[in-house]
Amino acid sequence: MTAIPTKLEGCFIIEPNVFYDDRGYFMESYNEARFEEQTGQKVHFVQDNQSYSTKGVLRGLHYQTGNHAQAKLVRVLEGEVLDVAVDVRPGSATYGEHVAVLLTAENKKQLFVPRGFAHGFIVLSETASFFYKCDNFYNKESEGGILFNDPELNIDWQLPTENLIISDKDTILPNLKNARPIW
């Protein structure tokens, strides 16, 4: 695997080594020792999550606060999504900046989203299966989030707003400047 740093410190695009032959392909999707060697991040994942969504579904921007903060390693098993990580770490030189990465079943790229980041994605294909590893258990009382269309973030979700499918909970999230502090 190759870890490619993004403009946000600690956030990496992970490109696995994929071995193709006439039977299909094989890849190692995660190896803790290689991950630490490539990223310099010591992360122990404790929970795996998977979702299935249709085109236009936007999930996010979410994060967990305090002792329940989560780092995530995300990928697409089927379909195509635009995956977004926003730096919400107080005092960070890139606070409020984001990276957007196209993750597809075909390109097999992953995005490592460290603690202190909000995360979200939008489905660009007809359907998508999205999979992610978390280094901490989910805690409802520690939920935080930022409104997907916060003008300060200026995220291009690549689909018209009127075509988005968003949960009621996500449509009433605050802007970054009014969001629940991460720590």
Disulfide bonds with the S-S distance in Angstrom:
none
